[in-house]
Amino acid sequence: MNYIGSKLSLLEFLEESIDKVVDKNCNIFCDLFAGTGIVGSYFKKKGYKIIANDIQYYSYILNRHYIGNHRELIFAKLTMEIPDLENIEIKNRGAFVCDYLAKLEGVDGFIYKNYCFGGTRDNKESRQYFSDENGRRCDAIRQKIENWKERKLIVDDEYYFLIASLIESIDKYANTASVYGAFLKKLKKTAQNNLILKPAELIINHQDHQVFNGDINEVVEKIDGDILYLDPPYNHRQYATNYHILETIAKYDNPKIYGKTGLRDYSKQKSRYCSRTQVKKTFRDLVLKARTKYIFLSYNNEGLMTLDDIKETMSLRGKYGFFTREYNRFKADKTNNRNYKANKTIEYLHYVVCKNI
């Protein structure tokens, strides 16, 4: 996914920097602003036990699969509805089920009725986040997955795998510049293509991982670990508004929506890390509560907290330092509609070796 703040291009920098600081007895990696799970997945592949968290439910879904799932998915009970599954090798069953879902006939569900032109053309606010075909197919797939769960034909691990696959797949066909804060007036080329349901990668290892869906300042009190990696929002823009449709697909709860973009209520998901007046106090509370050997913070040079704010706060726990890396700025559009200060920003990886845990 093309995700705000994604660390995909910085993964090696993170690993190299973290390895310079931590001792060899670190086994538990805590990624508590997990987003799409890109960092947690990377360190999961390195053999760590991962504890992941994010306040957004779509993020929880992604991490519940990428982090939480660590064994082959069997789909044993689903053979009652799809008999041909019995003849498919276990390692290929996830892809087979995704292909089955992708062939379902579309239905006029919540996504089509509220986020596609065909479903909203007679409304005061017409929307075109997806083509009519892809919106209807998304509804059919999402409803079928929920039906299987209600009938207990799939277990939780399989359920989260399938929804994660749908979220990642439908995002590739969204008629947006990047995020869901707005849609394009005309369907772009990729949005005109028919949805292909691609199975999400399954990362297999022998660790039991934990995934939470809550406020980080509350979750951090429930866990113990070796490395705490933090990647909070850097500015005032809330992830809840930028990815509200993915949240609705994940929950499929028929929410009340409003405005030109069809926003759902996100009052309980507002991050204090997006507030200039609250971020420093909130971050201080988090750092002091953490029960880990090391704390790492990804933050760029244009964030709401200053370098002095971060140094002052993290130094409360022990020896402080940082690494830097220049990287290309994330742009929500490729036009000149938005004035960016620079094409590149400096990513800081702050750290503290905690005196006590």
C-alpha positions as CSV (number, residue, x, y, z in Angstrom):
1,M,0.0,0.0,0.0
2,N,1.0,3.6,-0.7
3,Y,0.8,4.6,2.9
4,I,1.6,7.9,4.6
5,G,4.8,7.6,6.6
6,S,5.6,4.1,5.3
7,K,9.1,3.0,6.3
8,L,9.4,0.6,3.3
9,S,12.4,2.5,1.9
10,L,14.0,2.9,5.3
11,L,13.8,-0.7,6.6
12,E,17.5,-1.4,6.1
13,F,18.4,1.9,7.8
14,L,16.3,1.0,10.7
15,E,17.8,-2.4,11.1
16,E,21.4,-1.2,10.7
17,S,20.8,1.6,13.2
18,I,19.0,-0.5,15.8
19,D,21.7,-3.2,15.6
20,K,24.3,-0.6,16.5
21,V,22.6,0.1,19.8
22,V,20.9,-3.1,21.1
23,D,22.5,-6.1,22.8
24,K,22.4,-9.6,21.4
25,N,19.8,-10.8,23.9
26,C,16.9,-8.9,22.4
27,N,14.0,-11.1,21.2
28,I,10.9,-9.1,21.5
29,F,10.2,-6.2,19.1
30,C,7.3,-3.9,19.9
31,D,5.8,-1.9,17.0
32,L,3.0,0.1,18.6
33,F,2.2,2.6,15.9
34,A,2.1,-0.3,13.4
35,G,0.3,1.1,10.4
36,T,0.4,-1.5,7.6
37,G,2.8,-3.7,9.6
38,I,5.7,-3.1,7.3
39,V,8.3,-2.7,10.1
40,G,6.9,-5.4,12.3
41,S,6.8,-7.8,9.3
42,Y,10.4,-7.0,8.5
43,F,11.6,-7.8,12.0
44,K,9.3,-10.8,12.2
45,K,11.2,-12.3,9.3
46,K,14.4,-11.7,11.3
47,G,13.1,-14.0,14.0
48,Y,11.8,-11.6,16.6
49,K,8.6,-12.1,18.5
50,I,6.5,-9.1,17.6
51,I,4.0,-7.1,19.6
52,A,2.0,-4.8,17.4
53,N,-0.7,-2.2,17.9
54,D,-2.6,0.5,16.1
55,I,-5.7,2.4,17.0
56,Q,-7.1,2.1,13.5
57,Y,-9.1,-1.1,13.0
58,Y,-8.0,-1.6,9.3
59,S,-4.5,-1.5,10.6
60,Y,-5.3,-4.1,13.3
61,I,-6.7,-6.3,10.6
62,L,-3.5,-6.0,8.5
63,N,-1.3,-6.7,11.6
64,R,-3.5,-9.4,12.9
65,H,-2.6,-11.2,9.7
66,Y,0.9,-10.2,8.9
67,I,2.1,-10.4,12.5
68,G,-0.5,-12.6,14.3
69,N,-0.7,-15.4,11.7
70,H,2.4,-17.5,11.7
71,R,1.2,-21.0,10.6
72,E,-0.2,-22.3,7.4
73,L,-3.9,-21.6,6.9
74,I,-5.9,-24.9,6.4
75,F,-9.5,-23.7,5.7
76,A,-10.6,-27.2,6.9
77,K,-14.3,-26.3,7.4
78,L,-14.6,-24.3,4.3
79,T,-14.4,-27.5,2.2
80,M,-18.1,-27.9,3.1
81,E,-18.8,-24.9,0.8
82,I,-15.9,-25.3,-1.6
83,P,-15.3,-29.1,-2.0
84,D,-12.4,-28.6,-4.4
85,L,-10.4,-27.2,-1.6
86,E,-9.7,-30.8,-0.4
87,N,-7.6,-31.3,-3.5
88,I,-5.5,-28.2,-3.0
89,E,-2.1,-28.2,-1.2
90,I,-2.4,-26.5,2.1
91,K,0.2,-23.8,1.2
92,N,-2.0,-22.9,-1.9
93,R,-5.4,-22.8,-0.2
94,G,-5.3,-19.1,0.7
95,A,-4.8,-18.2,-3.0
96,F,-7.5,-20.7,-4.1
97,V,-10.0,-19.1,-1.7
98,C,-9.1,-15.6,-2.8
99,D,-9.6,-16.7,-6.4
100,Y,-13.0,-18.1,-5.5
101,L,-14.1,-14.9,-3.9
102,A,-12.8,-12.8,-6.8
103,K,-15.2,-14.6,-9.1
104,L,-18.4,-13.8,-7.1
105,E,-21.0,-11.7,-8.8
106,G,-21.1,-8.2,-7.4
107,V,-23.9,-6.9,-5.1
108,D,-25.3,-3.5,-4.3
109,G,-23.8,-3.2,-0.8
110,F,-22.6,-0.4,1.4
111,I,-19.5,0.5,-0.6
112,Y,-21.3,0.6,-3.9
113,K,-24.2,2.6,-2.5
114,N,-22.0,5.2,-0.8
115,Y,-18.7,5.4,-2.6
116,C,-19.4,4.6,-6.2
117,F,-21.0,6.9,-8.8
118,G,-23.7,4.5,-9.7
119,G,-24.8,4.2,-6.1
120,T,-24.6,8.0,-5.3
121,R,-25.5,9.7,-8.6
122,D,-28.9,10.7,-7.3
123,N,-27.6,11.9,-3.9
124,K,-26.8,15.5,-2.9
125,E,-23.1,14.3,-2.7
126,S,-22.1,11.9,-5.5
127,R,-18.9,10.0,-4.9
128,Q,-16.5,8.0,-7.1
129,Y,-13.9,6.3,-4.9
130,F,-14.2,3.1,-6.9
131,S,-15.6,2.0,-10.2
132,D,-19.2,0.6,-9.9
133,E,-17.9,-2.8,-10.8
134,N,-15.2,-2.8,-8.2
135,G,-17.4,-1.4,-5.5
136,R,-20.0,-4.1,-6.1
137,R,-17.4,-6.8,-6.1
138,C,-15.8,-5.5,-2.9
139,D,-19.2,-5.7,-1.3
140,A,-19.8,-9.2,-2.5
141,I,-16.4,-10.4,-1.2
142,R,-16.8,-8.6,2.2
143,Q,-20.2,-10.0,2.7
144,K,-19.2,-13.5,1.9
145,I,-16.2,-13.4,4.3
146,E,-18.6,-12.2,7.1
147,N,-21.1,-14.9,6.2
148,W,-18.4,-17.6,6.4
149,K,-17.3,-16.3,9.8
150,E,-20.9,-16.2,11.2
151,R,-21.4,-19.8,10.0
152,K,-18.1,-20.8,11.5
153,L,-16.7,-22.1,8.2
154,I,-13.5,-20.1,8.8
155,V,-11.5,-19.6,12.0
156,D,-10.2,-16.2,13.1
157,D,-6.7,-16.6,11.5
158,E,-8.4,-17.3,8.1
159,Y,-10.9,-14.5,8.6
160,Y,-8.2,-11.8,9.2
161,F,-6.1,-13.2,6.2
162,L,-9.1,-12.8,3.9
163,I,-10.0,-9.3,5.0
164,A,-6.4,-8.2,4.9
165,S,-6.2,-9.5,1.4
166,L,-9.3,-7.5,0.4
167,I,-8.1,-4.3,2.0
168,E,-4.7,-4.4,0.3
169,S,-6.2,-5.4,-3.0
170,I,-9.1,-2.9,-3.3
171,D,-6.7,-0.1,-2.3
172,K,-4.8,-0.7,-5.6
173,Y,-8.0,0.2,-7.5
174,A,-9.1,3.3,-5.5
175,N,-9.9,6.4,-7.6
176,T,-7.7,8.7,-5.5
177,A,-4.5,10.5,-5.8
178,S,-3.2,8.5,-2.8
179,V,-5.3,8.8,0.4
180,Y,-9.0,8.8,0.9
181,G,-9.4,12.4,1.9
182,A,-10.7,13.1,-1.7
183,F,-11.6,11.2,-4.9
184,L,-10.8,12.1,-8.5
185,K,-13.6,13.5,-10.7
186,K,-12.9,11.0,-13.5
187,L,-11.8,7.3,-13.1
188,K,-8.1,7.0,-13.6
189,K,-6.7,4.1,-15.5
190,T,-5.9,1.8,-12.6
191,A,-9.3,2.4,-11.1
192,Q,-10.9,1.2,-14.4
193,N,-9.3,-2.2,-14.1
194,N,-11.3,-5.0,-12.5
195,L,-10.4,-6.0,-9.0
196,I,-8.0,-8.9,-8.6
197,L,-8.0,-10.3,-5.1
198,K,-4.4,-11.0,-4.3
199,P,-3.6,-13.1,-1.3
200,A,-1.7,-11.3,1.5
201,E,1.7,-12.7,2.2
202,L,1.9,-15.2,5.0
203,I,5.0,-15.0,7.2
204,I,5.6,-18.3,8.9
205,N,7.8,-18.7,12.0
206,H,7.7,-20.4,15.4
207,Q,6.9,-17.4,17.6
208,D,3.6,-16.5,19.2
209,H,3.0,-12.8,18.5
210,Q,0.5,-10.3,20.0
211,V,-1.6,-7.7,18.2
212,F,-3.6,-5.0,19.9
213,N,-6.1,-2.4,18.7
214,G,-6.0,0.4,21.2
215,D,-4.6,3.7,22.4
216,I,-0.8,3.2,22.5
217,N,-0.5,5.0,25.9
218,E,-2.8,2.4,27.4
219,V,-1.4,-0.6,25.5
220,V,2.2,0.1,26.5
221,E,1.3,-0.6,30.2
222,K,0.1,-4.1,29.3
223,I,3.3,-5.3,27.6
224,D,7.0,-6.0,28.3
225,G,9.6,-6.3,25.6
226,D,13.2,-5.6,24.6
227,I,12.9,-3.0,21.8
228,L,10.1,-0.5,21.6
229,Y,9.8,1.1,18.1
230,L,7.6,4.2,17.8
231,D,6.5,5.7,14.5
232,P,3.8,8.2,15.5
233,P,2.1,10.8,13.2
234,Y,4.4,13.7,12.6
235,N,1.8,16.4,11.8
236,H,-1.9,17.4,12.4
237,R,-3.4,15.1,9.7
238,Q,-5.3,12.2,11.2
239,Y,-5.0,8.8,9.7
240,A,-8.6,8.1,10.5
241,T,-9.8,10.6,7.9
242,N,-7.1,9.7,5.3
243,Y,-8.1,6.0,5.4
244,H,-11.8,6.1,6.5
245,I,-13.0,3.9,3.6
246,L,-10.5,1.2,4.5
247,E,-11.8,1.4,8.1
248,T,-15.4,0.9,6.8
249,I,-14.4,-2.1,4.6
250,A,-12.6,-3.6,7.6
251,K,-15.5,-3.2,10.0
252,Y,-18.3,-3.3,7.5
253,D,-20.6,-1.9,10.1
254,N,-22.8,0.3,7.9
255,P,-21.8,3.5,9.7
256,K,-23.5,6.9,9.5
257,I,-21.4,9.0,7.1
258,Y,-21.4,12.7,6.2
259,G,-19.9,15.3,3.9
260,K,-18.6,15.2,0.4
261,T,-16.2,12.4,1.1
262,G,-18.5,10.2,3.2
263,L,-16.6,10.4,6.4
264,R,-17.5,8.1,9.3
265,D,-17.3,9.2,13.0
266,Y,-13.7,9.1,14.2
267,S,-14.0,11.0,17.5
268,K,-12.7,7.9,19.4
269,Q,-9.7,7.5,17.1
270,K,-8.3,11.0,17.1
271,S,-4.6,10.8,17.9
272,R,-3.1,13.2,20.5
273,Y,0.1,12.8,18.6
274,C,-1.5,15.0,15.9
275,S,-2.1,17.9,18.3
276,R,0.6,20.5,18.8
277,T,-0.7,21.3,22.2
278,Q,-0.9,17.7,23.4
279,V,1.9,15.7,21.6
280,K,4.8,16.5,24.0
281,K,2.9,15.6,27.1
282,T,1.5,12.5,25.6
283,F,4.9,11.4,24.3
284,R,6.4,12.0,27.7
285,D,3.7,9.8,29.3
286,L,4.4,7.0,26.8
287,V,8.2,7.1,27.3
288,L,7.9,7.0,31.1
289,K,5.5,4.1,31.0
290,A,7.4,1.8,28.6
291,R,8.9,-1.4,30.1
292,T,11.6,-2.1,27.5
293,K,15.4,-2.0,27.3
294,Y,15.5,0.3,24.4
295,I,13.1,2.9,22.9
296,F,13.5,4.0,19.2
297,L,11.5,6.9,17.7
298,S,11.1,7.6,14.0
299,Y,10.4,11.3,13.4
300,N,11.3,13.7,10.7
301,N,12.7,17.3,10.8
302,E,9.3,18.8,10.2
303,G,7.3,17.1,12.9
304,L,5.2,18.8,15.6
305,M,7.8,18.0,18.3
306,T,11.2,19.7,18.0
307,L,14.5,17.9,18.3
308,D,14.9,19.5,21.7
309,D,11.5,18.2,22.8
310,I,12.4,14.7,21.9
311,K,15.9,14.8,23.4
312,E,14.5,16.2,26.6
313,T,11.8,13.6,26.9
314,M,13.8,10.5,25.9
315,S,16.7,11.5,28.1
316,L,14.5,11.0,31.1
317,R,15.0,7.3,30.6
318,G,18.7,7.0,30.0
319,K,21.4,7.5,27.4
320,Y,20.1,9.4,24.4
321,G,21.3,9.5,20.8
322,F,20.1,9.5,17.2
323,F,20.8,8.5,13.6
324,T,19.7,10.4,10.4
325,R,18.8,9.5,6.9
326,E,17.6,11.8,4.1
327,Y,14.7,10.5,2.1
328,N,12.0,11.5,-0.5
329,R,8.9,13.2,0.9
330,F,5.6,11.4,0.8
331,K,3.3,13.4,-1.5
332,A,-0.5,12.8,-1.5
333,D,-0.6,14.0,-5.1
334,K,1.8,14.5,-8.0
335,T,0.4,17.9,-9.0
336,N,1.3,21.5,-8.0
337,N,-1.9,21.8,-5.9
338,R,0.1,21.6,-2.7
339,N,3.1,23.7,-1.8
340,Y,5.8,21.5,-0.2
341,K,8.8,23.0,1.5
342,A,11.2,20.6,-0.1
343,N,11.3,17.3,-2.1
344,K,13.3,15.6,0.6
345,T,13.1,15.5,4.4
346,I,15.5,14.1,7.1
347,E,14.3,11.1,9.0
348,Y,15.6,10.9,12.5
349,L,15.8,7.6,14.4
350,H,16.1,8.7,18.0
351,Y,16.9,6.2,20.7
352,V,17.4,5.8,24.4
353,V,19.1,3.0,26.3
354,C,16.8,2.8,29.3
355,K,18.4,2.7,32.7
356,N,15.5,0.8,34.2
357,I,12.4,-1.0,33.0
